[in-house]
Amino acid sequence: MTALISVDKLCKSFPGVRALHEVQFDLQAGEVHALMGENGAGKSTLMKILAGVYRKDSGEVRMDGKVVEIDSPAHAQSLAIGIIHQELHLMNHLTAAQNIFLGREPRRLGGLFLDEDQLNLDAAALFERLKLKLDPRTPIGALTVARQQMVEISKALSFRSRVLIMDEPTAALNNAEIEELFRIIGQLKSQGVGIVYISHKMDEIQRIADRVTVLRDGCYIDTVPASTPMTSIITMMVGRTLEQSEKTVPDVSAQPVVLQVRGLRRGRIIRDVSFALRKGEILGFAGLMGAGRTEVARAIFGADLLEAGEVRVHGQRIALRSPQDAVQAGIGYLSEDRKNFGLATGMDVAANVTLPSLSRFLRWHLFLEKTGIARTAQHMVETLRIKTPSLHQTARLLSGGNQQKVVVAKWLVRDCDILIFDEPTRGIDVGAKSEIYKLLNALAEQGKAIIVISSELPEVLLLSHRILVMCEGRITGEVRGDLATQEGLMQLATQRDALAA
């Protein structure tokens, strides 16, 4: 059977980096073909070539058996190839409908005027198809990240794509929205649409994919049925068998309290939150989207002002007027949104790694010690295995997982006593996740006090010595890490009937 789209011996290089080397891939009509590999393996580069964002160096692309040269995103769209990028490509000041049909707006009176009514009707029809309750006239900037993601999906579907590329489409979706996405995927499959699905979530791949192709270091490894054991697929991805260590919960009851939080309040999103964190402890925060976990972290870091409550570090009450106050007190925060709050994307790796610690590299309070900055950044690149062609690589050009490692590196250089990791492995592949887990455990063994916020319950269970569960702005339960279960945590995370207004 002729493939809907296929590539053969595809190569692509960037300055100092070989992104793809003789890669092969094919997609049949009516199938979900998962593309897997560690961050930097070449997945997104391959998809951007198919979407016309990048031009290939060599190799062949075929559609319906015919050789094509995809030279622009518009050309890809004309070939019925749609892509949902990992990072949203929407304009906040425009409405949902305007974003979906940007450059393709319906017109009236001989094309002189935009037909805003028809524009909104067309968008509403797409939302109805997705069973999404959303006003097409709503500005994108007023929507949550999850709703913005659904608008991005609607935009891709508006091209009536025969090939639909989904790059980490569920990263910002909750369980209900993921279920709705999977329903749409099933519907598209039945209509003969071929879907390329990029995800690091193994359960998603097993559930919806038909085949899996694995890339490693820009090279094609193999294509296997999705029923292949995930342990085998992981081994293909990382080129090694990941170590599975037995979880042990250390007794830190005799260790000093490093962080004490009492009676935090901020509207209805933080309601009388109190807890203590000890030296060498990993404290997990579990809960559903909107439970208030990130808001508590931002409040402790001084990013959001509190209405009431106090925060003590090493027994001393601190005034949190800004993140600078928190950093001065020894608190580091790795945000769930690394692009907007974790990185200076226009600056290079070395600058990002050392930015919170620049005072250490000042000579006579005037001149930066560039040698010291380079030496420190290089040490972190080697320690965390950050894949970058050089320390001068711009942060925005790194893969998602390597960007995350740079954010981790900057707080390690700062040597904070308290580290808050909000969704530390979001968008990171299984190999890099294993490295981050080892790093967190090593930091705890060194005496760092760590808070981990994660929407993935297995991750919370794996890492945490103790787990706090939140629901609607309150802490609804506390469980020891080695006694917790997913079922028990979920029960506490939905304990709304016990909450007072």
VOGU-3710 file (C-alpha; in Angstrom, 3 decimals, decimal comma):
1> mtalisvdkl> 0,000/0,000/0,000  1,378/3,428/-0,971  2,188/5,541/2,054  0,341/8,806/2,580  3,707/10,443/3,244  7,210/8,974/3,496  10,811/10,113/3,853  14,006/8,305/2,881  17,650/9,060/3,757  16,659/12,487/5,069
11> cksfpgvral> 19,554/14,639/6,349  19,593/18,026/8,071  22,411/19,880/9,846  22,669/23,150/11,733  25,915/24,942/12,642  27,766/22,527/14,913  24,893/20,029/15,100  23,906/17,068/12,902  20,162/17,000/13,538  19,173/14,189/11,115
21> hevqfdlqag> 21,250/11,584/9,279  19,628/9,332/6,651  16,329/9,083/8,521  13,428/7,064/7,155  9,764/7,278/8,133  6,372/6,583/6,584  2,761/7,256/7,505  -0,261/5,340/6,246  -3,727/6,810/5,832  -5,893/6,201/8,891
31> evhalmgeng> -3,064/5,375/11,320  -1,451/6,988/14,346  2,311/6,640/13,976  4,184/7,613/17,147  7,618/9,199/16,806  9,756/8,694/19,894  13,240/9,550/21,061  15,111/11,515/23,690  15,193/15,305/23,553  17,571/16,250/20,758
41> agkstlmkil> 16,950/12,976/18,889  15,622/14,871/15,846  11,865/14,357/16,177  10,847/17,999/15,978  13,393/18,700/13,212  11,914/15,911/11,071  8,383/17,193/11,627  9,375/20,795/10,866  10,813/19,624/7,539  7,493/17,957/6,707
51> agvyrkdsge> 5,663/21,126/7,791  7,864/23,347/5,613  9,491/25,197/8,524  12,950/23,799/7,666  14,406/22,812/4,294  16,089/19,406/4,137  19,770/19,154/3,137  19,337/15,875/1,264  17,051/12,881/1,022  13,581/12,399/-0,373
61> vrmdgkvvei> 10,012/13,223/0,712  7,071/11,571/-1,041  3,314/12,111/-0,834  1,101/9,422/-2,327  4,269/8,011/-3,901  5,241/11,253/-5,656  8,403/13,190/-4,785  7,643/16,632/-3,297  9,847/19,562/-2,267  8,153/21,263/0,691
71> dspahaqsla> 9,605/24,757/0,625  7,371/26,685/3,060  4,623/26,239/5,690  2,097/27,550/3,150  3,206/24,873/0,673  2,846/22,201/3,373  -0,662/23,430/4,132  -1,533/23,296/0,430  -0,413/19,649/0,499  -2,860/19,090/3,417
81> igiihqelhl> -0,110/18,773/6,042  -1,002/20,361/9,369  1,142/20,652/12,494  0,433/21,403/16,146  3,713/22,652/17,565  4,883/21,865/21,099  5,125/25,617/21,743  1,902/27,450/20,919  1,930/29,744/17,885  -0,967/32,059/18,702
91> mnhltaaqni> -1,392/35,847/18,910  -2,694/36,903/22,309  -4,369/40,129/21,153  -6,495/38,366/18,513  -9,637/36,339/19,176  -9,774/32,562/18,952  -11,549/32,756/15,576  -9,082/35,306/14,196  -6,154/33,082/15,189  -7,672/30,029/13,518
101> flgreprrlg> -8,297/31,726/10,170  -5,427/34,226/10,167  -4,624/35,029/6,533  -7,657/33,036/5,334  -10,448/35,247/6,660  -13,802/35,103/4,827  -14,651/38,351/3,012  -17,724/40,109/1,692  -18,588/42,784/-0,874  -16,153/41,516/-3,449
111> glfldedqln> -13,403/40,923/-0,945  -13,248/44,522/0,294  -14,262/43,792/3,890  -13,706/40,992/6,368  -16,798/38,962/7,161  -16,443/38,802/10,947  -19,794/37,066/11,406  -18,864/34,245/9,017  -15,434/34,022/10,654  -17,022/33,411/14,044
121> ldaaalferl> -19,541/30,957/12,614  -16,775/28,906/10,975  -14,795/28,838/14,230  -17,895/27,900/16,197  -18,455/24,946/13,838  -14,921/23,714/14,580  -15,477/24,088/18,318  -18,744/22,190/18,002  -16,898/19,391/16,208  -14,476/19,293/19,155
131> klkldprtpi> -17,357/19,679/21,623  -15,480/22,641/23,045  -17,517/25,272/24,900  -15,677/28,388/23,826  -16,777/31,750/22,455  -14,920/32,340/19,144  -14,722/36,050/20,032  -12,658/35,429/23,189  -9,138/36,938/23,028  -6,434/34,250/23,170
141> galtvarqqm> -4,698/36,097/26,005  -7,773/35,581/28,193  -7,704/31,774/27,792  -5,888/29,201/29,890  -2,958/27,339/28,324  -5,173/24,262/27,972  -7,838/26,219/26,075  -5,171/27,823/23,888  -3,940/24,319/23,007  -7,432/23,350/21,889
151> veiskalsfr> -7,590/26,462/19,680  -4,276/25,370/18,138  -5,782/21,949/17,415  -8,857/23,603/15,893  -6,593/25,705/13,676  -4,798/22,605/12,352  -8,101/20,853/11,684  -9,412/23,900/9,803  -7,025/23,082/6,919  -8,764/19,715/6,417
161> srvlimdept> -5,378/18,105/6,787  -4,722/14,596/5,480  -1,504/14,502/7,513  -1,723/15,889/11,044  1,443/16,230/13,122  0,938/16,513/16,876  4,038/17,510/18,849  3,355/16,915/22,571  -0,328/17,938/22,190  -1,377/16,905/25,712
171> aalnnaeiee> 1,394/18,695/27,632  -0,991/21,381/28,937  -4,256/19,398/28,954  -6,066/17,878/31,907  -7,489/14,358/31,870  -10,909/15,383/30,555  -9,347/17,404/27,730  -6,989/14,548/26,873  -9,972/12,203/26,599  -11,628/14,665/24,234
181> lfriigqlks> -8,453/14,897/22,144  -8,259/11,107/21,877  -11,888/11,023/20,750  -11,033/13,498/17,984  -7,994/11,428/16,996  -10,190/8,336/16,680  -12,650/10,284/14,557  -9,882/11,560/12,261  -8,437/8,051/11,875  -11,802/6,764/10,737
191> qgvgivyish> -11,835/9,507/8,078  -8,459/8,350/6,711  -6,321/11,089/8,247  -2,775/9,993/9,068  -1,501/11,284/12,420  2,110/11,629/13,519  2,075/11,677/17,316  5,093/12,873/19,303  4,899/12,286/23,047  7,045/11,187/25,965
201> kmdeiqriad> 4,009/9,721/27,752  4,249/5,953/27,390  0,638/5,309/28,417  -0,610/7,593/25,628  1,503/5,811/23,012  0,254/2,380/24,079  -3,320/3,578/24,016  -3,633/5,361/20,667  -0,666/4,508/18,422  -0,533/1,798/15,746
211> rvtvlrdgcy> 3,226/1,906/15,115  6,250/3,493/16,760  9,392/4,808/15,070  12,400/5,519/17,290  15,121/8,093/16,569  18,348/8,448/18,537  20,953/11,185/18,057  19,416/12,115/14,710  19,501/8,556/13,350  16,746/6,084/12,521
221> idtvpastpm> 16,757/3,116/14,932  13,669/1,021/14,134  9,920/0,947/13,485  7,906/-1,473/15,623  4,254/-2,187/16,463  2,899/-0,065/19,337  2,251/-3,333/21,199  6,029/-3,768/21,602  6,942/-3,760/25,324  7,775/-0,223/26,427
231> tsiitmmvgr> 10,968/-1,440/28,085  12,230/-2,430/24,628  11,229/0,909/23,115  12,928/2,808/25,964  16,125/0,808/25,431  16,039/1,768/21,726  15,512/5,418/22,659  18,359/5,771/25,143  20,730/3,067/23,883  20,944/1,577/27,344
241> tleqsektvp> 18,758/-0,069/29,969  17,572/2,452/32,545  18,341/1,572/36,126  15,351/1,049/38,374  16,289/1,726/41,966  14,318/0,629/45,026  12,620/3,579/46,693  13,654/4,300/50,254  12,220/7,062/52,414  14,872/8,481/54,731
251> dvsaqpvvlq> 13,980/9,489/58,274  14,457/13,269/58,374  12,416/13,844/61,540  15,564/14,800/63,442  16,686/17,235/60,737  16,040/20,970/61,218  13,034/22,645/59,612  14,343/24,727/56,717  11,052/26,156/55,448  7,978/26,865/57,593
261> vrglrrgrii> 4,768/28,074/55,926  1,833/29,187/58,066  -1,678/30,276/57,101  -1,053/31,331/53,505  -4,081/32,979/51,932  -4,720/34,462/48,512  -8,349/34,649/47,426  -9,930/31,260/46,890  -6,888/29,736/45,210  -4,772/29,566/48,416
271> rdvsfalrkg> -6,826/28,947/51,548  -5,032/28,587/54,867  -2,073/26,549/53,609  0,487/25,498/56,240  3,349/23,001/56,124  6,988/22,459/57,100  9,922/21,252/55,006  13,027/19,718/56,560  16,643/19,525/55,458  17,222/16,612/53,061
281> eilgfaglmg> 13,508/16,058/52,426  11,654/15,825/49,108  8,106/17,043/49,706  5,681/16,252/46,894  2,589/18,293/46,048  -0,192/16,407/44,259  -3,582/17,587/43,030  -5,669/18,237/39,946  -5,247/21,209/37,634  -6,392/24,361/39,436
291> agrtevarai> -5,856/22,897/42,906  -3,522/25,757/43,850  -0,147/23,965/43,916  1,628/26,320/41,525  0,053/29,332/43,210  1,494/28,239/46,567  4,930/27,856/44,963  4,734/31,288/43,331  3,670/32,851/46,634  6,616/31,270/48,486
301> fgadlleage> 8,916/32,571/45,754  7,488/36,100/46,006  6,055/36,078/42,478  2,488/36,606/43,767  1,599/38,747/46,772  -0,237/37,140/49,698  -3,263/38,431/51,579  -2,189/36,694/54,786  0,278/34,193/56,204  3,982/33,978/56,890
311> vrvhgqrial> 7,016/32,219/55,468  10,041/31,376/57,633  13,435/30,204/56,380  15,734/28,671/59,007  13,346/30,066/61,627  13,553/33,652/60,377  10,425/35,285/58,997  11,045/36,760/55,548  9,165/39,492/53,718  8,378/38,319/50,195
321> rspqdavqag> 7,844/41,417/48,081  9,496/39,963/44,967  11,374/36,882/43,708  14,606/38,710/44,561  13,669/38,509/48,256  13,150/34,751/47,933  16,458/34,211/46,120  18,277/36,247/48,779  16,702/33,964/51,391  18,027/30,888/49,577
331> igylsedrkn> 14,901/29,808/47,662  15,128/28,729/44,005  12,052/28,152/41,829  11,935/26,123/38,620  8,694/27,268/36,970  6,364/25,004/35,022  6,580/27,602/32,201  10,318/27,575/31,490  10,054/29,739/28,365  8,415/32,731/30,074
341> fglatgmdva> 9,667/32,427/33,651  12,720/30,168/33,618  14,910/31,255/30,733  16,244/34,334/29,023  15,625/32,683/25,651  17,589/35,274/23,686  20,729/34,789/25,786  23,235/31,962/25,538  23,652/28,892/27,733  26,491/30,320/29,814
351> anvtlpslsr> 24,553/33,503/30,605  21,417/31,594/31,616  23,314/29,193/33,878  25,053/31,986/35,794  22,409/34,747/35,672  21,119/34,423/39,288  24,719/34,268/40,563  26,361/37,075/38,594  27,607/38,837/41,739  29,980/35,881/42,248
361> flrwhlflek> 31,639/36,625/38,921  32,135/40,372/39,377  35,667/41,721/39,750  35,858/45,007/41,684  32,027/45,105/41,385  32,434/46,256/37,789  33,788/43,611/35,428  32,502/40,119/34,693  35,006/37,268/34,965  34,190/35,583/31,668
371> tgiartaqhm> 36,629/32,740/32,330  34,893/31,900/35,610  31,470/32,075/33,954  32,590/29,738/31,167  34,224/27,292/33,597  31,100/27,137/35,806  28,721/26,790/32,849  30,860/24,062/31,267  30,857/22,137/34,546  27,034/22,230/34,646
381> vetlriktps> 26,774/21,242/30,966  28,893/18,174/31,690  27,219/17,354/35,019  23,654/17,528/33,657  24,563/16,238/30,175  23,132/19,310/28,467  23,258/18,770/24,710  24,506/22,009/23,161  27,068/22,688/20,426  28,701/25,330/22,659
391> lhqtarllsg> 28,196/27,550/25,692  27,361/30,345/23,261  24,298/28,569/21,843  21,141/30,674/22,262  18,820/29,025/24,813  15,763/29,161/22,545  17,533/26,902/20,021  17,943/24,052/22,512  15,460/21,184/22,709  12,823/21,357/25,449
401> gnqqkvvvak> 14,572/18,881/27,707  17,904/20,660/27,436  16,247/23,995/28,160  14,841/22,453/31,328  18,295/21,267/32,338  19,656/24,797/31,898  17,007/26,081/34,328  17,988/23,391/36,835  21,643/24,318/36,363  21,158/27,989/37,240
411> wlvrdcdili> 19,687/27,160/40,651  22,399/24,597/41,331  25,013/27,270/40,627  23,159/29,628/42,976  23,389/26,855/45,619  19,956/27,516/47,146  19,041/25,653/50,344  15,409/25,339/49,221  14,524/24,250/45,683  10,981/24,255/44,300
421> fdeptrgidv> 10,574/22,138/41,145  7,217/22,821/39,443  6,581/20,117/36,804  10,335/19,374/36,565  10,025/16,816/33,753  7,261/18,348/31,616  8,196/17,815/27,956  11,261/15,755/28,889  11,934/12,299/27,483  12,255/9,156/29,576
431> gakseiykll> 16,056/9,131/29,558  16,323/12,744/30,708  13,617/12,093/33,316  15,755/9,347/34,826  18,679/11,783/35,056  16,509/14,466/36,701  15,196/11,928/39,241  18,737/10,901/40,158  19,699/14,553/40,448  16,819/15,359/42,812
441> nalaeqgkai> 17,670/12,421/45,044  21,348/13,401/45,050  20,462/16,975/46,019  18,329/15,728/48,893  21,194/13,524/50,084  23,385/16,645/50,060  20,920/18,298/52,456  18,861/20,396/50,050  15,203/20,852/51,010  13,106/20,154/47,916
451> ivisselpev> 9,491/20,680/46,899  8,290/18,775/43,808  5,008/19,696/42,141  3,883/17,269/39,458  0,666/16,412/37,643  1,997/12,882/37,049  1,070/10,804/40,098  3,675/8,079/39,363  6,330/10,804/39,429  5,119/12,162/42,774
461> lllshrilvm> 5,060/8,634/44,216  8,527/7,827/42,889  10,266/10,942/44,180  8,534/12,078/47,349  9,478/11,272/50,922  6,203/12,873/51,995  3,222/14,001/49,909  0,758/16,841/50,468  -2,444/16,743/48,410  -4,351/19,901/47,477
471> cegritgevr> -7,890/20,478/46,294  -9,452/23,876/45,583  -6,782/25,837/47,375  -6,533/23,725/50,550  -4,349/20,882/51,736  -6,685/17,902/52,041  -4,220/15,256/53,164  -0,666/14,242/53,971  0,775/10,792/53,192  4,180/9,205/53,683
481> gdlatqeglm> 5,825/8,549/50,329  6,308/4,810/50,786  2,694/4,312/51,933  0,957/6,385/49,237  -1,013/4,987/46,294  -2,392/6,629/43,173  -5,923/5,749/44,257  -5,426/7,277/47,692  -3,916/10,472/46,307  -6,715/10,841/43,758
491> qlatqrdala> -9,318/10,440/46,490  -7,717/13,268/48,471  -7,355/15,370/45,307  -11,133/15,251/44,741  -12,180/15,769/48,357  -14,352/18,759/47,623  -17,220/17,764/49,902  -15,017/18,277/52,951  -14,181/21,874/52,064  -15,773/24,827/53,710
501> a> -16,532/27,913/51,680
//
